[in-house]
Amino acid sequence: MSFGYNGKILHVDLTRQEWRVEEPGEKWFRTYMGGSSFASYYLLKLLKPGIDPLSPENVLIFACSVVTGAPISGWNRYTVAAKSPLTHAFGESEAAGYFGPELKFAGFDAIVIRGRAAKPTYLFIKDGEVQFRDAKDVWGLDNYKTMLRIQEEVGDKRVRVASIGPAGERLIRFANVSNDVEHFNGRTGMGAVLGSKNLKAVAVRGTRRMESADPEKVKEIVHWLHERIKTHPPNVGLTHFGTPGLVKGLNAAGILPTRNFREGVFEGADKLNADAYASILHSSGTCWSCAVKCKRRVALDDEKYPLNPKWGGPEYETIAALGSMIGNDNLPAVARGGQLCNLYGMDTITMGNLTAFVMECFENGILTEKDTGGRKLNFGDPDAMLWLIEEVVHRRGIGDILAEGVKTASERIGRGSEQFAFTIKGNDLPLHDGRGKTGVALGYALSSTGADHVETPHDVVFQGDGVAKLYALGLLDPVEPLETDAAKVRFFALGQKAWGINNLLSICNFTSVPIHAMTFHKLVEAVRAVTGWDTSLYEIMLAVERSMVMSRIFNLREGLGPEDDRVIRRWHEAMPGGPLQGRKIDEREFRRAVELFYELSGWDQRGRPTFGKLVELNLDWLQSEMP
């Protein structure tokens, strides 16, 4: 008997309207464990290199882990993955909420979806059974209306719905997947993959809770973690302020991305921070069995910027993307833009990057009112941002070009616009400036998904006594956020694997190692108590590395190489002001750091895992896939 997981992978063929269940066995589940690793495995096994990401040949995966659904704070996330239509490389995005545990309760650990439905369809999965349902009545609806309509159709308000809005239907390449309209698989365009398959939503309902091998030990850990969350400073901050609490500190440190990463200090930050947020705050929210309660909902009775608490509230990334990144200090407008993106199903990080790109092009005369139908698009104009959201989601005018994402849009616009288009591996940058966080810069450069803030340790946290969080990894000395020396690369190489535990086991970063309340020792105890496996931190981190190497090989098959392991041009330029004035990332030093990471990882000079590394990770079956 398996504990913590079902032992079942659901395979769905949309073209034939058929489904089957695979039961790979305990050894397979222990090898790959979940989340990002399940996704990498099936993409490598089932997907041919070079396919169009928006073709029926793409494979779409919803993946939980062997511990998802355990009643431990933060053990509620899930992965959606496919070949990305935004980057044409490995695409992966995680979300929290209630959908992941509900999928486990419905009988499955992951869903592997292939083909394309002949007409708009949604899947309804309940207690081990699957229905293909006609989505004609929800096609065209926003995410909120879609959720309500599907719950009504199946006659159960407890059904959890992962859906796309109009952005996914219209194949906007940074469309996301929403559940409960406040949790999102936001990055790499997974919503467009659903749209390309005529798949409006996956609705799940389960009545069976997961059994743990040692339920009394699980209860003990749940109590311990809840009590620790009440006093652990990073978690206390999240409970009181949510992620908007990051704005003040990042601005003070000079690393709040401002006006398309030109600057790191925003003069309007006080109008966007947690204190200002109180003026629109409606309530707090949470996810399955989580004591942190970091979610924020907003409300405002305003004719111009109305806010509905049922449509969520902006997290830090949205505040910075639609705020400082475009020189906008109007918080109600930022929140309104975030809610529109939530309803339409668009990634706010990319939307903010896109808006900043357009505004800098406009500022430099590359784009003019002739290109925009008479609309001025200047930094600091909140209404220009809201206008652009509507143009993009409806693919009107210049919005049709911008719907392809920053990289492709700049290539189509030309005229020198490429100099203001900042992406890594085609993915737009989350709102953290690498000139003040060189470990994050390395993470952006080396992640298989490109720029991704949940794929890397944020090194500013591990200064001074903060390094104690990493003692279990043998990292005993504090790190310097501004350095790119050998010590930083060692820290990053180990820290990235520690951070990767959360994507592997589908655990929220805000409760887990290495920053938040969970410790490495307790995490291993918890995995043992849930699964019954006599596991270790070594085995878990080996599984993380296995996942990272598989996604790396996926990208190598797609033609990516060491030239893609880089950061943006602007980070090699001196910061113009603020606490980090004059600071930049030296290009040659950074290249040496990347090459040292290759060496530490058992990769060759072209960034390819050696055969010895594949053997170590039990991935020698992938040797034939290496270019």
C-alpha positions as CSV (number, residue, x, y, z in Angstrom):
1,M,0.0,0.0,0.0
2,S,1.3,3.5,-0.9
3,F,1.1,6.3,1.7
4,G,0.8,10.0,0.8
5,Y,0.2,9.3,-2.9
6,N,-2.3,7.3,-5.1
7,G,0.3,5.6,-7.3
8,K,-1.8,6.6,-10.3
9,I,-1.1,8.9,-13.3
10,L,-4.1,9.8,-15.5
11,H,-3.4,9.9,-19.2
12,V,-5.9,11.9,-21.3
13,D,-6.2,11.9,-25.1
14,L,-8.3,14.9,-26.1
15,T,-8.4,14.0,-29.8
16,R,-9.9,10.5,-29.1
17,Q,-11.7,11.6,-26.0
18,E,-10.2,8.6,-24.1
19,W,-8.4,8.2,-20.8
20,R,-6.4,5.5,-19.1
21,V,-4.6,5.1,-15.8
22,E,-0.9,4.3,-15.4
23,E,0.5,2.8,-12.2
24,P,4.3,3.1,-12.4
25,G,5.1,1.5,-9.1
26,E,6.8,2.7,-5.9
27,K,10.3,2.7,-7.3
28,W,9.3,5.2,-10.0
29,F,7.5,7.5,-7.5
30,R,10.5,7.4,-5.2
31,T,12.9,8.2,-8.1
32,Y,11.0,11.2,-9.4
33,M,8.8,12.2,-6.3
34,G,6.6,14.8,-8.0
35,G,6.0,18.3,-9.4
36,S,8.8,19.5,-11.7
37,S,10.4,16.1,-11.9
38,F,7.2,14.3,-13.0
39,A,6.8,17.0,-15.6
40,S,10.4,16.7,-17.0
41,Y,10.1,13.0,-17.1
42,Y,6.9,12.9,-19.2
43,L,8.0,15.7,-21.5
44,L,11.2,13.9,-22.3
45,K,9.5,10.6,-22.8
46,L,6.5,11.7,-24.9
47,L,7.5,14.9,-26.7
48,K,9.5,15.0,-29.9
49,P,12.0,17.9,-30.2
50,G,11.2,20.9,-32.4
51,I,7.4,20.7,-32.2
52,D,5.2,23.8,-32.3
53,P,4.2,24.5,-28.7
54,L,0.7,25.4,-29.8
55,S,0.2,22.2,-31.9
56,P,-1.7,19.1,-30.7
57,E,1.7,17.3,-30.4
58,N,2.6,19.3,-27.3
59,V,2.1,17.4,-24.0
60,L,0.5,19.2,-21.1
61,I,1.1,18.0,-17.5
62,F,-0.6,18.8,-14.2
63,A,1.6,17.3,-11.5
64,C,1.3,17.0,-7.7
65,S,3.9,15.2,-5.6
66,V,4.0,12.2,-3.3
67,V,3.2,14.5,-0.3
68,T,0.7,16.9,-1.8
69,G,-2.5,17.0,0.3
70,A,-0.8,16.2,3.6
71,P,-2.4,18.6,6.2
72,I,0.9,20.5,6.6
73,S,1.1,24.2,6.0
74,G,2.2,24.9,2.4
75,W,2.0,21.3,1.2
76,N,-0.6,22.2,-1.4
77,R,1.1,23.3,-4.6
78,Y,1.1,21.7,-8.1
79,T,2.9,22.1,-11.4
80,V,1.6,22.8,-14.8
81,A,4.2,22.1,-17.6
82,A,4.6,21.8,-21.3
83,K,6.9,23.1,-24.0
84,S,6.4,26.8,-23.6
85,P,4.8,28.9,-26.3
86,L,6.5,31.9,-24.9
87,T,10.1,30.6,-24.8
88,H,9.9,27.5,-27.1
89,A,11.8,25.8,-24.3
90,F,11.0,24.0,-21.0
91,G,7.8,25.5,-19.6
92,E,6.9,25.0,-16.0
93,S,4.8,27.0,-13.5
94,E,3.6,26.3,-9.9
95,A,0.5,27.4,-8.1
96,A,-1.0,27.0,-4.6
97,G,-4.6,27.1,-3.5
98,Y,-6.8,24.1,-3.2
99,F,-6.6,22.5,-6.7
100,G,-3.6,20.3,-6.1
101,P,-4.8,18.6,-2.9
102,E,-8.3,18.1,-4.6
103,L,-6.7,16.3,-7.5
104,K,-5.0,14.0,-5.1
105,F,-8.3,13.4,-3.3
106,A,-9.9,12.7,-6.7
107,G,-7.5,9.7,-7.1
108,F,-4.6,10.9,-9.2
109,D,-1.0,12.2,-8.6
110,A,-0.7,13.8,-12.1
111,I,-2.5,14.3,-15.4
112,V,-0.8,13.9,-18.8
113,I,-2.8,15.5,-21.6
114,R,-2.2,15.0,-25.3
115,G,-3.9,15.9,-28.5
116,R,-6.6,18.5,-29.2
117,A,-10.3,18.4,-28.7
118,A,-12.4,18.9,-31.8
119,K,-14.5,21.6,-29.9
120,P,-14.2,23.5,-26.6
121,T,-14.0,21.0,-23.8
122,Y,-13.4,20.8,-20.1
123,L,-12.4,17.8,-18.0
124,F,-14.4,16.8,-14.9
125,I,-12.5,14.4,-12.7
126,K,-14.2,12.9,-9.6
127,D,-13.2,10.0,-7.4
128,G,-11.2,8.2,-10.1
129,E,-13.6,8.8,-13.0
130,V,-13.2,11.3,-15.9
131,Q,-15.8,13.0,-18.0
132,F,-15.2,15.0,-21.2
133,R,-17.7,17.9,-21.0
134,D,-18.8,20.4,-23.6
135,A,-17.4,23.8,-22.8
136,K,-19.5,25.8,-25.3
137,D,-21.3,27.6,-22.4
138,V,-18.0,28.7,-20.7
139,W,-15.9,29.4,-23.7
140,G,-15.3,33.2,-23.9
141,L,-16.0,33.7,-20.2
142,D,-13.5,35.1,-17.7
143,N,-12.0,32.9,-15.0
144,Y,-14.5,33.9,-12.3
145,K,-17.6,33.3,-14.4
146,T,-16.0,30.1,-15.7
147,M,-15.5,28.8,-12.2
148,L,-19.1,29.6,-11.1
149,R,-20.6,28.1,-14.3
150,I,-18.7,24.8,-14.0
151,Q,-19.6,24.5,-10.3
152,E,-23.2,25.0,-11.2
153,E,-23.1,22.6,-14.1
154,V,-21.7,19.7,-12.0
155,G,-23.8,20.6,-9.1
156,D,-21.1,21.0,-6.5
157,K,-19.6,24.3,-5.2
158,R,-16.7,22.4,-3.7
159,V,-15.4,21.5,-7.1
160,R,-12.0,23.1,-7.8
161,V,-11.5,24.5,-11.2
162,A,-8.2,25.3,-13.0
163,S,-9.2,27.3,-16.0
164,I,-8.1,29.8,-18.7
165,G,-9.7,33.1,-19.5
166,P,-10.0,34.8,-22.9
167,A,-6.2,35.3,-23.0
168,G,-5.6,31.5,-23.2
169,E,-8.4,31.0,-25.7
170,R,-6.8,33.7,-28.0
171,L,-3.4,32.0,-27.6
172,I,-1.7,35.0,-26.0
173,R,1.7,33.5,-25.3
174,F,1.9,34.5,-21.7
175,A,-1.6,33.4,-20.7
176,N,-1.8,31.7,-17.4
177,V,-3.9,29.1,-15.6
178,S,-6.1,30.2,-12.7
179,N,-7.7,28.4,-9.8
180,D,-10.2,30.2,-7.6
181,V,-9.2,33.5,-9.4
182,E,-6.5,34.2,-6.9
183,H,-4.0,31.4,-7.5
184,F,-2.1,31.1,-10.8
185,N,0.3,29.0,-12.8
186,G,1.5,32.3,-14.1
187,R,4.8,31.9,-16.0
188,T,5.8,30.5,-19.4
189,G,2.4,30.6,-21.1
190,M,0.7,27.4,-19.9
191,G,-2.7,29.0,-20.4
192,A,-2.0,29.3,-24.2
193,V,-1.2,25.5,-24.3
194,L,-4.7,24.8,-22.8
195,G,-6.2,27.1,-25.3
196,S,-4.4,25.4,-28.2
197,K,-5.9,22.1,-27.1
198,N,-9.5,23.6,-26.9
199,L,-9.3,22.8,-23.2
200,K,-11.1,25.4,-21.2
201,A,-10.6,23.9,-17.7
202,V,-9.8,20.9,-15.5
203,A,-12.4,20.6,-12.7
204,V,-11.6,18.2,-9.9
205,R,-13.5,16.8,-6.9
206,G,-12.4,14.1,-4.5
207,T,-13.9,12.7,-1.3
208,R,-11.0,10.5,-0.2
209,R,-8.3,12.1,1.9
210,M,-4.7,10.9,1.6
211,E,-3.5,8.4,4.3
212,S,-0.1,8.9,5.9
213,A,2.2,6.2,7.1
214,D,2.5,7.7,10.6
215,P,-0.5,10.0,11.1
216,E,0.4,10.8,14.7
217,K,3.9,12.0,13.7
218,V,2.2,14.1,10.9
219,K,-0.1,15.7,13.6
220,E,3.0,16.5,15.7
221,I,4.7,18.2,12.8
222,V,1.6,20.1,11.9
223,H,1.4,21.5,15.4
224,W,5.1,22.3,15.6
225,L,5.0,24.1,12.2
226,H,1.9,26.1,13.1
227,E,3.5,27.3,16.4
228,R,6.7,28.2,14.6
229,I,4.9,30.2,11.9
230,K,3.6,32.4,14.7
231,T,7.1,33.5,15.7
232,H,9.4,32.9,12.8
233,P,10.1,36.5,11.5
234,P,9.7,35.9,7.8
235,N,6.4,34.2,8.3
236,V,5.2,36.7,10.8
237,G,5.8,39.4,8.2
238,L,3.9,37.5,5.6
239,T,0.9,36.9,7.9
240,H,0.7,40.6,8.8
241,F,1.5,42.2,5.5
242,G,1.6,39.5,2.8
243,T,4.1,39.9,-0.1
244,P,3.4,43.7,-0.4
245,G,5.6,44.0,2.6
246,L,8.6,43.4,0.3
247,V,8.2,46.8,-1.5
248,K,9.7,48.9,1.3
249,G,12.8,46.8,1.9
250,L,13.7,46.3,-1.7
251,N,13.3,50.0,-2.4
252,A,15.5,50.9,0.6
253,A,18.1,48.4,-0.7
254,G,18.1,50.0,-4.2
255,I,16.8,46.9,-6.0
256,L,13.2,47.7,-6.7
257,P,13.0,47.4,-10.5
258,T,11.9,50.8,-11.8
259,R,11.2,52.0,-15.3
260,N,12.2,48.9,-17.2
261,F,15.1,48.1,-14.9
262,R,16.8,51.4,-15.5
263,E,16.8,52.2,-11.8
264,G,16.5,50.4,-8.5
265,V,14.8,53.1,-6.4
266,F,11.3,54.4,-7.1
267,E,10.2,57.8,-5.7
268,G,6.6,56.6,-5.5
269,A,7.3,53.4,-3.5
270,D,5.6,54.8,-0.3
271,K,2.4,54.9,-2.3
272,L,2.7,51.2,-3.2
273,N,4.0,49.6,0.1
274,A,2.2,47.6,2.8
275,D,1.1,50.8,4.6
276,A,-0.5,52.2,1.5
277,Y,-2.0,48.8,0.7
278,A,-4.2,49.1,3.9
279,S,-6.3,51.6,2.1
280,I,-7.6,49.0,-0.3
281,L,-7.3,45.8,1.8
282,H,-10.5,43.9,2.2
283,S,-9.4,40.6,3.8
284,S,-6.8,37.9,4.0
285,G,-6.9,34.5,2.4
286,T,-5.1,31.3,2.5
287,C,-4.5,27.9,0.8
288,W,-5.2,24.3,1.7
289,S,-4.3,23.7,5.4
290,C,-1.9,26.7,5.6
291,A,-1.5,28.8,8.7
292,V,0.5,31.6,7.1
293,K,-2.5,33.3,5.4
294,C,-0.4,35.5,3.1
295,K,-3.0,36.1,0.4
296,R,-4.6,39.5,0.2
297,R,-7.9,40.5,-1.3
298,V,-8.8,44.1,-2.2
299,A,-11.9,46.1,-2.5
300,L,-12.7,49.7,-3.7
301,D,-15.9,51.4,-4.6
302,D,-14.5,53.6,-7.3
303,E,-15.9,54.4,-10.7
304,K,-12.5,54.5,-12.4
305,Y,-10.6,51.7,-10.6
306,P,-13.3,49.4,-9.1
307,L,-11.9,46.5,-7.1
308,N,-13.9,43.3,-6.3
309,P,-12.5,41.1,-3.4
310,K,-13.7,38.0,-5.3
311,W,-11.0,38.6,-7.9
312,G,-8.0,38.6,-5.6
313,G,-5.4,41.2,-4.8
314,P,-2.0,42.1,-6.1
315,E,1.1,40.3,-4.8
316,Y,4.5,42.0,-4.7
317,E,5.3,40.9,-8.2
318,T,2.2,42.5,-9.6
319,I,2.7,45.7,-7.5
320,A,6.2,46.1,-8.9
321,A,5.4,44.9,-12.4
322,L,2.4,47.3,-12.9
323,G,3.8,49.9,-10.5
324,S,7.5,50.8,-10.1
325,M,8.5,49.0,-13.3
326,I,6.4,51.4,-15.3
327,G,6.9,54.4,-13.0
328,N,3.3,54.2,-11.7
329,D,2.5,55.0,-8.1
330,N,-1.3,54.7,-8.3
331,L,-2.0,51.7,-6.2
332,P,-5.8,51.4,-7.1
333,A,-4.8,51.4,-10.8
334,V,-2.2,48.7,-10.1
335,A,-4.8,46.6,-8.3
336,R,-7.3,47.1,-11.1
337,G,-4.7,46.0,-13.7
338,G,-4.0,42.9,-11.6
339,Q,-7.6,42.0,-11.3
340,L,-8.2,42.4,-15.0
341,C,-5.2,40.1,-15.7
342,N,-6.7,37.6,-13.2
343,L,-10.0,37.6,-15.0
344,Y,-8.6,37.5,-18.5
345,G,-5.9,35.0,-17.5
346,M,-2.6,36.9,-18.2
347,D,0.7,36.8,-16.3
348,T,1.1,40.1,-14.6
349,I,4.9,39.8,-14.6
350,T,5.0,39.6,-18.3
351,M,2.3,42.3,-18.7
352,G,4.4,44.7,-16.6
353,N,7.6,43.9,-18.5
354,L,5.7,44.3,-21.8
355,T,4.3,47.7,-20.7
356,A,7.7,48.9,-19.6
357,F,9.2,47.8,-22.9
358,V,6.5,49.7,-24.8
359,M,6.9,52.8,-22.7
360,E,10.7,53.0,-23.1
361,C,10.3,52.5,-26.9
362,F,7.7,55.3,-26.9
363,E,10.0,57.5,-24.8
364,N,12.8,57.0,-27.4
365,G,10.6,57.5,-30.5
366,I,10.8,53.9,-31.6
367,L,7.0,53.7,-31.2
368,T,4.8,56.7,-31.8
369,E,1.1,57.6,-31.7
370,K,1.0,56.3,-35.3
371,D,1.7,52.8,-34.0
372,T,-0.8,53.0,-31.2
373,G,-3.8,54.6,-32.9
374,G,-3.2,58.0,-31.3
375,R,-2.6,56.7,-27.7
376,K,0.4,58.1,-25.8
377,L,2.2,55.5,-23.7
378,N,4.4,57.3,-21.2
379,F,6.0,56.1,-18.0
380,G,3.9,57.0,-15.0
381,D,0.6,56.8,-16.8
382,P,-1.7,54.2,-15.1
383,D,-4.4,54.5,-17.6
384,A,-2.0,53.7,-20.4
385,M,-1.2,50.4,-18.6
386,L,-4.9,49.6,-18.3
387,W,-5.5,50.5,-21.9
388,L,-2.7,48.2,-23.0
389,I,-4.1,45.3,-21.1
390,E,-7.3,45.6,-23.0
391,E,-5.5,46.0,-26.4
392,V,-3.4,42.9,-25.7
393,V,-6.2,40.6,-24.5
394,H,-8.4,41.5,-27.4
395,R,-5.4,41.4,-29.9
396,R,-6.3,44.9,-31.2
397,G,-3.8,47.0,-33.1
398,I,-0.4,46.9,-31.5
399,G,-1.8,44.6,-28.9
400,D,-1.8,41.8,-31.5
401,I,2.0,42.0,-31.8
402,L,2.5,42.4,-28.0
403,A,0.4,39.3,-27.3
404,E,3.4,37.3,-28.6
405,G,5.5,38.5,-25.6
406,V,8.4,40.9,-25.3
407,K,11.0,39.0,-27.2
408,T,8.9,38.2,-30.3
409,A,7.2,41.6,-30.2
410,S,10.6,43.4,-30.3
411,E,11.7,41.3,-33.2
412,R,8.6,42.2,-35.2
413,I,8.7,45.9,-34.3
414,G,12.4,46.2,-35.0
415,R,13.8,49.8,-35.3
416,G,16.2,49.2,-32.5
417,S,13.5,48.2,-30.0
418,E,15.4,45.0,-29.2
419,Q,17.7,47.1,-26.9
420,F,14.8,47.6,-24.5
421,A,13.5,44.1,-24.6
422,F,14.7,42.3,-21.5
423,T,14.2,38.5,-21.4
424,I,16.3,35.5,-20.4
425,K,15.7,32.4,-22.5
426,G,12.7,34.3,-23.8
427,N,11.1,34.6,-20.4
428,D,10.3,38.1,-18.9
429,L,12.0,39.0,-15.7
430,P,10.4,38.9,-12.3
431,L,10.9,42.0,-10.2
432,H,14.2,41.5,-8.6
433,D,17.3,43.4,-9.7
434,G,20.3,41.1,-10.1
435,R,22.8,43.9,-9.6
436,G,22.0,43.6,-5.9
437,K,21.3,39.9,-5.8
438,T,23.9,38.1,-7.9
439,G,22.7,34.7,-6.7
440,V,19.3,35.5,-8.2
441,A,21.1,36.7,-11.3
442,L,22.7,33.3,-11.6
443,G,19.4,31.6,-11.0
444,Y,17.8,33.6,-13.8
445,A,20.6,32.7,-16.1
446,L,20.8,29.0,-15.3
447,S,17.1,28.1,-14.7
448,S,15.6,25.9,-17.5
449,T,12.6,28.2,-17.5
450,G,14.7,31.4,-17.8
451,A,14.1,34.3,-15.5
452,D,12.1,32.8,-12.6
453,H,12.1,34.0,-9.0
454,V,10.9,30.7,-7.5
455,E,13.8,28.7,-9.0
456,T,16.6,30.3,-7.0
457,P,17.8,31.2,-3.5
458,H,17.5,35.0,-2.8
459,D,21.0,35.6,-1.4
460,V,20.2,38.8,0.6
461,V,18.5,36.6,3.2
462,F,21.7,34.7,4.0
463,Q,23.8,37.5,5.2
464,G,25.1,37.5,8.8
465,D,23.3,35.1,11.1
466,G,20.9,34.3,8.3
467,V,23.4,31.8,6.9
468,A,22.4,29.5,9.8
469,K,19.4,28.4,7.7
470,L,21.9,26.6,5.4
471,Y,24.1,24.9,8.0
472,A,22.5,21.6,7.1
473,L,24.0,21.9,3.6
474,G,27.5,22.6,4.9
475,L,27.3,26.3,4.1
476,L,28.7,27.9,7.2
477,D,29.8,31.4,6.0
478,P,27.5,34.3,5.1
479,V,27.2,35.3,1.5
480,E,27.8,38.7,-0.1
481,P,24.8,39.6,-2.3
482,L,27.0,41.7,-4.6
483,E,29.7,39.2,-5.3
484,T,30.1,36.7,-8.2
485,D,33.1,34.9,-6.7
486,A,33.7,31.1,-6.2
487,A,32.1,31.3,-2.7
488,K,28.9,32.7,-4.3
489,V,28.9,30.0,-6.9
490,R,29.2,27.3,-4.3
491,F,26.4,28.9,-2.3
492,F,24.2,29.1,-5.4
493,A,24.9,25.5,-6.6
494,L,23.9,24.1,-3.2
495,G,21.2,26.7,-2.5
496,Q,19.5,26.1,-5.9
497,K,19.0,22.4,-5.0
498,A,17.7,23.3,-1.6
499,W,15.2,25.8,-3.2
500,G,14.3,23.1,-5.8
501,I,13.0,20.9,-3.0
502,N,9.8,23.0,-3.0
503,N,9.1,22.6,-6.7
504,L,9.9,18.9,-6.5
505,L,7.6,18.2,-3.5
506,S,5.0,20.9,-4.5
507,I,5.6,22.8,-1.2
508,C,5.1,26.6,-0.9
509,N,8.3,28.6,-0.5
510,F,6.6,30.7,2.1
511,T,6.4,27.9,4.6
512,S,9.4,25.8,3.7
513,V,13.2,25.6,3.5
514,P,15.5,27.4,3.3
515,I,14.0,30.7,4.4
516,H,10.7,30.1,6.1
517,A,9.5,28.2,9.2
518,M,10.2,24.6,8.1
519,T,13.7,23.3,8.8
520,F,15.6,20.7,6.7
521,H,15.4,18.2,9.6
522,K,11.7,18.6,10.1
523,L,11.0,18.5,6.4
524,V,12.8,15.1,6.1
525,E,10.8,13.9,9.2
526,A,7.6,15.0,7.5
527,V,8.3,13.2,4.2
528,R,9.1,10.1,6.2
529,A,5.9,10.3,8.2
530,V,3.7,10.9,5.2
531,T,5.3,8.3,2.8
532,G,6.7,5.7,5.2
533,W,10.0,5.9,3.3
534,D,13.3,5.8,5.2
535,T,14.4,8.8,3.2
536,S,17.1,11.5,3.8
537,L,18.0,15.0,2.8
538,Y,20.6,13.5,0.4
539,E,18.0,11.4,-1.4
540,I,15.6,14.3,-1.7
541,M,18.3,16.7,-3.0
542,L,19.4,14.0,-5.5
543,A,15.9,13.9,-6.8
544,V,16.0,17.7,-7.2
545,E,19.2,17.5,-9.2
546,R,17.7,14.7,-11.3
547,S,14.7,17.1,-12.1
548,M,17.0,20.0,-13.0
549,V,19.2,17.8,-15.2
550,M,16.2,16.5,-17.1
551,S,14.8,19.9,-17.8
552,R,18.3,21.0,-18.9
553,I,18.4,18.1,-21.4
554,F,15.0,19.1,-22.6
555,N,16.4,22.5,-23.5
556,L,19.5,21.2,-25.0
557,R,17.3,19.0,-27.3
558,E,15.5,22.2,-28.3
559,G,18.7,23.9,-29.3
560,L,19.5,26.0,-26.3
561,G,23.1,26.3,-25.2
562,P,25.6,28.2,-23.0
563,E,24.9,31.4,-24.9
564,D,21.4,31.4,-23.3
565,D,22.8,31.2,-19.8
566,R,23.1,34.9,-19.4
567,V,21.5,38.0,-17.8
568,I,20.1,41.1,-19.4
569,R,22.3,43.8,-20.9
570,R,21.1,46.4,-18.5
571,W,22.5,44.5,-15.5
572,H,26.0,44.9,-17.0
573,E,25.4,48.7,-16.9
574,A,26.0,50.8,-13.8
575,M,23.1,51.5,-11.5
576,P,22.4,55.3,-12.0
577,G,21.5,56.1,-8.4
578,G,20.4,55.0,-5.0
579,P,22.3,52.8,-2.5
580,L,23.8,50.7,-5.4
581,Q,24.9,53.7,-7.5
582,G,27.6,52.6,-9.9
583,R,27.1,48.9,-9.2
584,K,26.9,46.5,-12.1
585,I,27.5,42.8,-12.9
586,D,30.9,42.4,-14.6
587,E,30.2,40.4,-17.7
588,R,33.5,38.4,-17.7
589,E,33.2,37.6,-14.0
590,F,29.6,36.5,-14.5
591,R,30.6,34.2,-17.4
592,R,33.4,32.6,-15.3
593,A,30.8,32.1,-12.5
594,V,28.5,30.3,-15.0
595,E,31.3,28.1,-16.2
596,L,32.3,27.3,-12.6
597,F,28.7,26.2,-12.0
598,Y,28.9,23.9,-15.0
599,E,32.1,22.3,-13.4
600,L,30.5,22.0,-10.0
601,S,27.5,20.3,-11.5
602,G,29.3,17.7,-13.6
603,W,28.5,19.4,-16.9
604,D,31.0,20.0,-19.7
605,Q,32.1,23.3,-21.1
606,R,29.0,23.4,-23.3
607,G,26.7,23.1,-20.3
608,R,25.9,19.4,-21.1
609,P,25.7,16.9,-18.2
610,T,28.4,14.3,-18.5
611,F,27.7,10.6,-18.9
612,G,29.0,10.1,-15.4
613,K,26.5,12.6,-14.0
614,L,23.7,10.9,-15.8
615,V,24.8,7.5,-14.4
616,E,25.0,9.1,-10.9
617,L,21.4,10.4,-11.2
618,N,20.1,7.1,-12.8
619,L,19.4,9.0,-16.0
620,D,21.7,7.1,-18.3
621,W,18.5,6.4,-20.4
622,L,18.8,10.0,-21.5
623,Q,22.3,9.6,-23.0
624,S,20.8,9.2,-26.5
625,E,18.8,12.4,-26.1
626,M,22.0,14.5,-25.7
627,P,22.8,16.7,-28.7
